Amino acid sequence: MAELRELAGSRDVPALVALRARIVLWSAEGRRRKDIAELAGVAPLTVDRCKARYAERGLAGLEDKRRGGPRTQVPPQVRARVIALTRMSPSADSGLSHWSTRWLRM
């Protein structure tokens, strides 16, 4: 509980982590889910999630989940092929004077 109180009052943690710590503390005090949600300005489901994540993972459960980075738009093999092609001139029998995006996709 001391660690939760420290997190809830700390200025060194993200506001969302401090809020989650307060939610867990209020729950430990015996406050009702509806009252906690009103105090925190969140939905009752959020209260349930905070409590469950804390019960499951402790203080680490109050941190934001890591999210994956953005998807790779162009696969590495395609990117390498396009770069290699642009370093060469089109063949003489293709009738092209320069590469176009349409011809590079083929």
N, CA, C and O atoms as a GROMACS GRO file, in nm:
protein
  424
    1MET      N    1   0.081  -0.119   0.000
    1MET     CA    2   0.000   0.000   0.000
    1MET      C    3   0.087   0.126   0.000
    1MET      O    4   0.051   0.227  -0.061
    2ALA      N    5   0.200   0.120   0.068
    2ALA     CA    6   0.289   0.236   0.074
    2ALA      C    7   0.339   0.271  -0.066
    2ALA      O    8   0.348   0.388  -0.102
    3GLU      N    9   0.371   0.167  -0.144
    3GLU     CA   10   0.418   0.192  -0.281
    3GLU      C   11   0.308   0.256  -0.366
    3GLU      O   12   0.335   0.344  -0.447
    4LEU      N   13   0.185   0.210  -0.347
    4LEU     CA   14   0.072   0.268  -0.421
    4LEU      C   15   0.053   0.414  -0.383
    4LEU      O   16   0.031   0.498  -0.470
    5ARG      N   17   0.061   0.446  -0.253
    5ARG     CA   18   0.047   0.585  -0.209
    5ARG      C   19   0.157   0.672  -0.269
    5ARG      O   20   0.133   0.786  -0.310
    6GLU      N   21   0.277   0.617  -0.273
    6GLU     CA   22   0.389   0.692  -0.330
    6GLU      C   23   0.366   0.719  -0.479
    6GLU      O   24   0.388   0.831  -0.526
    7LEU      N   25   0.320   0.618  -0.550
    7LEU     CA   26   0.290   0.636  -0.693
    7LEU      C   27   0.179   0.737  -0.714
    7LEU      O   28   0.189   0.824  -0.801
    8ALA      N   29   0.074   0.726  -0.634
    8ALA     CA   30  -0.042   0.813  -0.650
    8ALA      C   31  -0.006   0.961  -0.629
    8ALA      O   32  -0.066   1.048  -0.692
    9GLY      N   33   0.090   0.988  -0.543
    9GLY     CA   34   0.127   1.126  -0.515
    9GLY      C   35   0.251   1.174  -0.586
    9GLY      O   36   0.290   1.290  -0.571
   10SER      N   37   0.314   1.089  -0.664
   10SER     CA   38   0.441   1.123  -0.729
   10SER      C   39   0.420   1.212  -0.851
   10SER      O   40   0.324   1.196  -0.926
   11ARG      N   41   0.512   1.303  -0.868
   11ARG     CA   42   0.513   1.387  -0.989
   11ARG      C   43   0.606   1.330  -1.096
   11ARG      O   44   0.617   1.383  -1.206
   12ASP      N   45   0.674   1.221  -1.060
   12ASP     CA   46   0.773   1.161  -1.149
   12ASP      C   47   0.715   1.048  -1.234
   12ASP      O   48   0.787   0.989  -1.315
   13VAL      N   49   0.589   1.018  -1.217
   13VAL     CA   50   0.526   0.912  -1.297
   13VAL      C   51   0.419   0.975  -1.385
   13VAL      O   52   0.367   1.082  -1.353
   14PRO      N   53   0.386   0.911  -1.496
   14PRO     CA   54   0.279   0.964  -1.581
   14PRO      C   55   0.148   0.976  -1.503
   14PRO      O   56   0.121   0.896  -1.414
   15ALA      N   57   0.068   1.076  -1.536
   15ALA     CA   58  -0.057   1.101  -1.466
   15ALA      C   59  -0.149   0.980  -1.468
   15ALA      O   60  -0.220   0.954  -1.371
   16LEU      N   61  -0.148   0.907  -1.578
   16LEU     CA   62  -0.235   0.790  -1.590
   16LEU      C   63  -0.195   0.680  -1.490
   16LEU      O   64  -0.282   0.612  -1.436
   17VAL      N   65  -0.067   0.664  -1.467
   17VAL     CA   66  -0.020   0.564  -1.370
   17VAL      C   67  -0.062   0.607  -1.229
   17VAL      O   68  -0.106   0.524  -1.149
   18ALA      N   69  -0.049   0.736  -1.198
   18ALA     CA   70  -0.090   0.786  -1.067
   18ALA      C   71  -0.240   0.767  -1.047
   18ALA      O   72  -0.284   0.730  -0.938
   19LEU      N   73  -0.319   0.791  -1.151
   19LEU     CA   74  -0.464   0.772  -1.142
   19LEU      C   75  -0.498   0.626  -1.116
   19LEU      O   76  -0.583   0.595  -1.032
   20ARG      N   77  -0.432   0.536  -1.185
   20ARG     CA   78  -0.456   0.393  -1.165
   20ARG      C   79  -0.421   0.352  -1.022
   20ARG      O   80  -0.490   0.270  -0.962
   21ALA      N   81  -0.313   0.409  -0.969
   21ALA     CA   82  -0.275   0.378  -0.830
   21ALA      C   83  -0.383   0.428  -0.735
   21ALA      O   84  -0.418   0.359  -0.639
   22ARG      N   85  -0.437   0.548  -0.760
   22ARG     CA   86  -0.544   0.601  -0.674
   22ARG      C   87  -0.669   0.512  -0.681
   22ARG      O   88  -0.735   0.489  -0.580
   23ILE      N   89  -0.700   0.463  -0.800
   23ILE     CA   90  -0.815   0.374  -0.817
   23ILE      C   91  -0.800   0.250  -0.731
   23ILE      O   92  -0.894   0.208  -0.664
   24VAL      N   93  -0.680   0.190  -0.734
   24VAL     CA   94  -0.656   0.070  -0.654
   24VAL      C   95  -0.663   0.103  -0.504
   24VAL      O   96  -0.717   0.025  -0.426
   25LEU      N   97  -0.608   0.218  -0.465
   25LEU     CA   98  -0.613   0.258  -0.324
   25LEU      C   99  -0.757   0.280  -0.277
   25LEU      O  100  -0.795   0.234  -0.169
   26TRP      N  101  -0.836   0.348  -0.358
   26TRP     CA  102  -0.976   0.373  -0.321
   26TRP      C  103  -1.052   0.241  -0.308
   26TRP      O  104  -1.137   0.225  -0.221
   27SER      N  105  -1.018   0.148  -0.396
   27SER     CA  106  -1.081   0.017  -0.389
   27SER      C  107  -1.044  -0.055  -0.259
   27SER      O  108  -1.128  -0.119  -0.197
   28ALA      N  109  -0.918  -0.043  -0.220
   28ALA     CA  110  -0.870  -0.107  -0.097
   28ALA      C  111  -0.936  -0.044   0.027
   28ALA      O  112  -0.950  -0.109   0.131
   29GLU      N  113  -0.975   0.083   0.015
   29GLU     CA  114  -1.044   0.150   0.126
   29GLU      C  115  -1.188   0.101   0.141
   29GLU      O  116  -1.255   0.130   0.240
   30GLY      N  117  -1.234   0.026   0.042
   30GLY     CA  118  -1.370  -0.026   0.049
   30GLY      C  119  -1.474   0.058  -0.024
   30GLY      O  120  -1.594   0.037  -0.007
   31ARG      N  121  -1.428   0.153  -0.103
   31ARG     CA  122  -1.523   0.236  -0.178
   31ARG      C  123  -1.589   0.155  -0.288
   31ARG      O  124  -1.532   0.058  -0.339
   32ARG      N  125  -1.709   0.194  -0.324
   32ARG     CA  126  -1.783   0.124  -0.428
   32ARG      C  127  -1.727   0.159  -0.566
   32ARG      O  128  -1.674   0.268  -0.589
   33ARG      N  129  -1.740   0.064  -0.655
   33ARG     CA  130  -1.692   0.077  -0.793
   33ARG      C  131  -1.748   0.203  -0.859
   33ARG      O  132  -1.674   0.277  -0.925
   34LYS      N  133  -1.875   0.226  -0.842
   34LYS     CA  134  -1.941   0.342  -0.904
   34LYS      C  135  -1.883   0.472  -0.849
   34LYS      O  136  -1.860   0.567  -0.924
   35ASP      N  137  -1.859   0.477  -0.718
   35ASP     CA  138  -1.803   0.597  -0.656
   35ASP      C  139  -1.660   0.622  -0.702
   35ASP      O  140  -1.620   0.736  -0.728
   36ILE      N  141  -1.583   0.515  -0.713
   36ILE     CA  142  -1.444   0.527  -0.761
   36ILE      C  143  -1.443   0.581  -0.903
   36ILE      O  144  -1.365   0.671  -0.935
   37ALA      N  145  -1.529   0.526  -0.987
   37ALA     CA  146  -1.535   0.571  -1.126
   37ALA      C  147  -1.569   0.719  -1.134
   37ALA      O  148  -1.513   0.792  -1.216
   38GLU      N  149  -1.660   0.763  -1.049
   38GLU     CA  150  -1.700   0.904  -1.048
   38GLU      C  151  -1.584   0.992  -1.000
   38GLU      O  152  -1.556   1.096  -1.060
   39LEU      N  153  -1.519   0.951  -0.893
   39LEU     CA  154  -1.404   1.026  -0.841
   39LEU      C  155  -1.292   1.038  -0.944
   39LEU      O  156  -1.232   1.145  -0.961
   40ALA      N  157  -1.264   0.928  -1.012
   40ALA     CA  158  -1.153   0.924  -1.108
   40ALA      C  159  -1.191   0.984  -1.244
   40ALA      O  160  -1.104   1.018  -1.323
   41GLY      N  161  -1.321   0.996  -1.270
   41GLY     CA  162  -1.364   1.048  -1.400
   41GLY      C  163  -1.347   0.946  -1.511
   41GLY      O  164  -1.317   0.980  -1.625
   42VAL      N  165  -1.368   0.819  -1.475
   42VAL     CA  166  -1.354   0.712  -1.573
   42VAL      C  167  -1.479   0.625  -1.570
   42VAL      O  168  -1.566   0.644  -1.486
   43ALA      N  169  -1.487   0.532  -1.661
   43ALA     CA  170  -1.598   0.437  -1.665
   43ALA      C  171  -1.577   0.329  -1.559
   43ALA      O  172  -1.463   0.298  -1.525
   44PRO      N  173  -1.685   0.272  -1.508
   44PRO     CA  174  -1.671   0.163  -1.411
   44PRO      C  175  -1.588   0.046  -1.465
   44PRO      O  176  -1.518  -0.020  -1.388
   45LEU      N  177  -1.596   0.021  -1.595
   45LEU     CA  178  -1.515  -0.086  -1.655
   45LEU      C  179  -1.366  -0.058  -1.639
   45LEU      O  180  -1.286  -0.150  -1.620
   46THR      N  181  -1.328   0.069  -1.647
   46THR     CA  182  -1.188   0.107  -1.629
   46THR      C  183  -1.142   0.075  -1.487
   46THR      O  184  -1.029   0.031  -1.466
   47VAL      N  185  -1.229   0.098  -1.391
   47VAL     CA  186  -1.198   0.064  -1.252
   47VAL      C  187  -1.170  -0.085  -1.241
   47VAL      O  188  -1.072  -0.127  -1.180
   48ASP      N  189  -1.258  -0.165  -1.301
   48ASP     CA  190  -1.240  -0.310  -1.298
   48ASP      C  191  -1.108  -0.352  -1.361
   48ASP      O  192  -1.038  -0.439  -1.309
   49ARG      N  193  -1.075  -0.290  -1.474
   49ARG     CA  194  -0.949  -0.325  -1.544
   49ARG      C  195  -0.828  -0.291  -1.459
   49ARG      O  196  -0.733  -0.369  -1.451
   50CYS      N  197  -0.830  -0.173  -1.397
   50CYS     CA  198  -0.716  -0.132  -1.313
   50CYS      C  199  -0.696  -0.230  -1.198
   50CYS      O  200  -0.584  -0.272  -1.170
   51LYS      N  201  -0.804  -0.264  -1.132
   51LYS     CA  202  -0.796  -0.358  -1.020
   51LYS      C  203  -0.747  -0.495  -1.066
   51LYS      O  204  -0.663  -0.556  -0.999
   52ALA      N  205  -0.798  -0.542  -1.178
   52ALA     CA  206  -0.757  -0.674  -1.229
   52ALA      C  207  -0.611  -0.674  -1.269
   52ALA      O  208  -0.538  -0.769  -1.240
   53ARG      N  209  -0.566  -0.568  -1.337
   53ARG     CA  210  -0.426  -0.563  -1.379
   53ARG      C  211  -0.332  -0.555  -1.258
   53ARG      O  212  -0.224  -0.613  -1.259
   54TYR      N  213  -0.375  -0.482  -1.154
   54TYR     CA  214  -0.293  -0.474  -1.033
   54TYR      C  215  -0.289  -0.610  -0.963
   54TYR      O  216  -0.184  -0.654  -0.917
   55ALA      N  217  -0.404  -0.675  -0.956
   55ALA     CA  218  -0.410  -0.806  -0.891
   55ALA      C  219  -0.324  -0.909  -0.966
   55ALA      O  220  -0.263  -0.997  -0.905
   56GLU      N  221  -0.321  -0.896  -1.096
   56GLU     CA  222  -0.247  -0.992  -1.180
   56GLU      C  223  -0.097  -0.967  -1.181
   56GLU      O  224  -0.018  -1.061  -1.169
   57ARG      N  225  -0.056  -0.838  -1.194
   57ARG     CA  226   0.085  -0.808  -1.216
   57ARG      C  227   0.146  -0.711  -1.116
   57ARG      O  228   0.262  -0.672  -1.130
   58GLY      N  229   0.069  -0.672  -1.016
   58GLY     CA  230   0.123  -0.579  -0.916
   58GLY      C  231   0.141  -0.440  -0.974
   58GLY      O  232   0.064  -0.396  -1.059
   59LEU      N  233   0.244  -0.370  -0.926
   59LEU     CA  234   0.268  -0.232  -0.971
   59LEU      C  235   0.293  -0.225  -1.122
   59LEU      O  236   0.257  -0.126  -1.186
   60ALA      N  237   0.354  -0.328  -1.177
   60ALA     CA  238   0.380  -0.329  -1.322
   60ALA      C  239   0.250  -0.326  -1.402
   60ALA      O  240   0.248  -0.278  -1.515
   61GLY      N  241   0.142  -0.375  -1.344
   61GLY     CA  242   0.013  -0.375  -1.411
   61GLY      C  243  -0.045  -0.236  -1.427
   61GLY      O  244  -0.138  -0.216  -1.506
   62LEU      N  245   0.007  -0.140  -1.352
   62LEU     CA  246  -0.044  -0.003  -1.362
   62LEU      C  247   0.021   0.074  -1.477
   62LEU      O  248  -0.031   0.177  -1.520
   63GLU      N  249   0.133   0.024  -1.526
   63GLU     CA  250   0.203   0.088  -1.638
   63GLU      C  251   0.125   0.066  -1.767
   63GLU      O  252   0.045  -0.027  -1.778
   64ASP      N  253   0.149   0.152  -1.865
   64ASP     CA  254   0.088   0.133  -1.996
   64ASP      C  255   0.146   0.011  -2.062
   64ASP      O  256   0.264  -0.020  -2.046
   65LYS      N  257   0.063  -0.058  -2.138
   65LYS     CA  258   0.112  -0.173  -2.213
   65LYS      C  259   0.196  -0.122  -2.329
   65LYS      O  260   0.165  -0.019  -2.390
   66ARG      N  261   0.300  -0.194  -2.359
   66ARG     CA  262   0.382  -0.157  -2.474
   66ARG      C  263   0.307  -0.196  -2.600
   66ARG      O  264   0.252  -0.305  -2.611
   67ARG      N  265   0.306  -0.106  -2.692
   67ARG     CA  266   0.238  -0.132  -2.819
   67ARG      C  267   0.344  -0.151  -2.927
   67ARG      O  268   0.454  -0.096  -2.920
   68GLY      N  269   0.309  -0.229  -3.028
   68GLY     CA  270   0.402  -0.253  -3.137
   68GLY      C  271   0.422  -0.127  -3.220
   68GLY      O  272   0.340  -0.036  -3.217
   69GLY      N  273   0.528  -0.124  -3.292
   69GLY     CA  274   0.555  -0.011  -3.379
   69GLY      C  275   0.468  -0.016  -3.504
   69GLY      O  276   0.388  -0.108  -3.520
   70PRO      N  277   0.483   0.081  -3.589
   70PRO     CA  278   0.402   0.083  -3.710
   70PRO      C  279   0.437  -0.033  -3.802
   70PRO      O  280   0.550  -0.082  -3.803
   71ARG      N  281   0.340  -0.076  -3.880
   71ARG     CA  282   0.364  -0.184  -3.974
   71ARG      C  283   0.461  -0.139  -4.082
   71ARG      O  284   0.466  -0.022  -4.118
   72THR      N  285   0.538  -0.233  -4.133
   72THR     CA  286   0.624  -0.205  -4.246
   72THR      C  287   0.536  -0.200  -4.370
   72THR      O  288   0.467  -0.297  -4.401
   73GLN      N  289   0.538  -0.089  -4.439
   73GLN     CA  290   0.452  -0.072  -4.554
   73GLN      C  291   0.503  -0.148  -4.676
   73GLN      O  292   0.425  -0.203  -4.753
   74VAL      N  293   0.634  -0.150  -4.692
   74VAL     CA  294   0.693  -0.218  -4.807
   74VAL      C  295   0.785  -0.328  -4.753
   74VAL      O  296   0.876  -0.300  -4.676
   75PRO      N  297   0.760  -0.452  -4.794
   75PRO     CA  298   0.848  -0.560  -4.746
   75PRO      C  299   0.994  -0.534  -4.786
   75PRO      O  300   1.019  -0.476  -4.892
   76PRO      N  301   1.088  -0.577  -4.704
   76PRO     CA  302   1.229  -0.551  -4.732
   76PRO      C  303   1.276  -0.604  -4.867
   76PRO      O  304   1.361  -0.541  -4.931
   77GLN      N  305   1.222  -0.719  -4.912
   77GLN     CA  306   1.265  -0.775  -5.041
   77GLN      C  307   1.224  -0.683  -5.156
   77GLN      O  308   1.302  -0.661  -5.250
   78VAL      N  309   1.104  -0.629  -5.149
   78VAL     CA  310   1.055  -0.539  -5.254
   78VAL      C  311   1.136  -0.411  -5.253
   78VAL      O  312   1.174  -0.360  -5.358
   79ARG      N  313   1.161  -0.359  -5.136
   79ARG     CA  314   1.239  -0.236  -5.123
   79ARG      C  315   1.379  -0.254  -5.185
   79ARG      O  316   1.426  -0.168  -5.259
   80ALA      N  317   1.444  -0.365  -5.154
   80ALA     CA  318   1.578  -0.392  -5.207
   80ALA      C  319   1.574  -0.403  -5.359
   80ALA      O  320   1.664  -0.353  -5.427
   81ARG      N  321   1.471  -0.468  -5.412
   81ARG     CA  322   1.459  -0.483  -5.558
   81ARG      C  323   1.440  -0.348  -5.627
   81ARG      O  324   1.502  -0.323  -5.730
   82VAL      N  325   1.356  -0.263  -5.570
   82VAL     CA  326   1.332  -0.131  -5.629
   82VAL      C  327   1.460  -0.048  -5.626
   82VAL      O  328   1.493   0.018  -5.724
   83ILE      N  329   1.530  -0.051  -5.516
   83ILE     CA  330   1.655   0.026  -5.507
   83ILE      C  331   1.757  -0.026  -5.608
   83ILE      O  332   1.825   0.054  -5.674
   84ALA      N  333   1.767  -0.157  -5.622
   84ALA     CA  334   1.861  -0.213  -5.720
   84ALA      C  335   1.824  -0.174  -5.862
   84ALA      O  336   1.911  -0.139  -5.941
   85LEU      N  337   1.696  -0.179  -5.895
   85LEU     CA  338   1.652  -0.143  -6.030
   85LEU      C  339   1.676   0.004  -6.061
   85LEU      O  340   1.716   0.038  -6.172
   86THR      N  341   1.653   0.091  -5.963
   86THR     CA  342   1.670   0.234  -5.990
   86THR      C  343   1.816   0.272  -6.010
   86THR      O  344   1.846   0.380  -6.062
   87ARG      N  345   1.907   0.186  -5.970
   87ARG     CA  346   2.049   0.213  -5.992
   87ARG      C  347   2.094   0.172  -6.131
   87ARG      O  348   2.206   0.201  -6.173
   88MET      N  349   2.005   0.103  -6.202
   88MET     CA  350   2.038   0.060  -6.339
   88MET      C  351   1.946   0.134  -6.436
   88MET      O  352   1.838   0.180  -6.398
   89SER      N  353   1.990   0.145  -6.558
   89SER     CA  354   1.904   0.202  -6.662
   89SER      C  355   1.816   0.091  -6.718
   89SER      O  356   1.856  -0.025  -6.718
   90PRO      N  357   1.696   0.126  -6.766
   90PRO     CA  358   1.611   0.022  -6.828
   90PRO      C  359   1.682  -0.037  -6.950
   90PRO      O  360   1.762   0.031  -7.015
   91SER      N  361   1.653  -0.162  -6.980
   91SER     CA  362   1.718  -0.224  -7.095
   91SER      C  363   1.676  -0.153  -7.223
   91SER      O  364   1.567  -0.094  -7.231
   92ALA      N  365   1.763  -0.158  -7.324
   92ALA     CA  366   1.739  -0.089  -7.449
   92ALA      C  367   1.615  -0.144  -7.521
   92ALA      O  368   1.543  -0.068  -7.586
   93ASP      N  369   1.591  -0.274  -7.511
   93ASP     CA  370   1.477  -0.334  -7.581
   93ASP      C  371   1.343  -0.306  -7.512
   93ASP      O  372   1.238  -0.339  -7.567
   94SER      N  373   1.344  -0.245  -7.391
   94SER     CA  374   1.218  -0.216  -7.322
   94SER      C  375   1.151  -0.093  -7.381
   94SER      O  376   1.030  -0.075  -7.365
   95GLY      N  377   1.227  -0.008  -7.448
   95GLY     CA  378   1.172   0.113  -7.505
   95GLY      C  379   1.155   0.225  -7.404
   95GLY      O  380   1.095   0.328  -7.435
   96LEU      N  381   1.207   0.206  -7.286
   96LEU     CA  382   1.194   0.308  -7.182
   96LEU      C  383   1.318   0.395  -7.176
   96LEU      O  384   1.430   0.346  -7.188
   97SER      N  385   1.297   0.525  -7.156
   97SER     CA  386   1.411   0.614  -7.138
   97SER      C  387   1.447   0.627  -6.989
   97SER      O  388   1.559   0.663  -6.954
   98HIS      N  389   1.348   0.597  -6.903
   98HIS     CA  390   1.370   0.604  -6.759
   98HIS      C  391   1.267   0.514  -6.689
   98HIS      O  392   1.169   0.472  -6.750
   99TRP      N  393   1.291   0.485  -6.562
   99TRP     CA  394   1.198   0.402  -6.487
   99TRP      C  395   1.076   0.483  -6.445
   99TRP      O  396   1.086   0.602  -6.416
  100SER      N  397   0.962   0.419  -6.444
  100SER     CA  398   0.842   0.478  -6.386
  100SER      C  399   0.796   0.388  -6.273
  100SER      O  400   0.839   0.272  -6.264
  101THR      N  401   0.710   0.439  -6.187
  101THR     CA  402   0.664   0.355  -6.077
  101THR      C  403   0.586   0.235  -6.130
  101THR      O  404   0.589   0.127  -6.070
  102ARG      N  405   0.517   0.253  -6.238
  102ARG     CA  406   0.441   0.141  -6.296
  102ARG      C  407   0.535   0.030  -6.340
  102ARG      O  408   0.508  -0.088  -6.315
  103TRP      N  409   0.645   0.064  -6.406
  103TRP     CA  410   0.738  -0.038  -6.454
  103TRP      C  411   0.820  -0.100  -6.341
  103TRP      O  412   0.860  -0.215  -6.350
  104LEU      N  413   0.843  -0.024  -6.237
  104LEU     CA  414   0.917  -0.080  -6.124
  104LEU      C  415   0.835  -0.183  -6.049
  104LEU      O  416   0.891  -0.275  -5.989
  105ARG      N  417   0.702  -0.170  -6.050
  105ARG     CA  418   0.616  -0.267  -5.982
  105ARG      C  419   0.608  -0.399  -6.056
  105ARG      O  420   0.571  -0.500  -5.997
  106MET      N  421   0.641  -0.401  -6.180
  106MET     CA  422   0.628  -0.525  -6.259
  106MET      C  423   0.737  -0.622  -6.229
  106MET      O  424   0.740  -0.730  -6.286
   0.00000   0.00000   0.00000
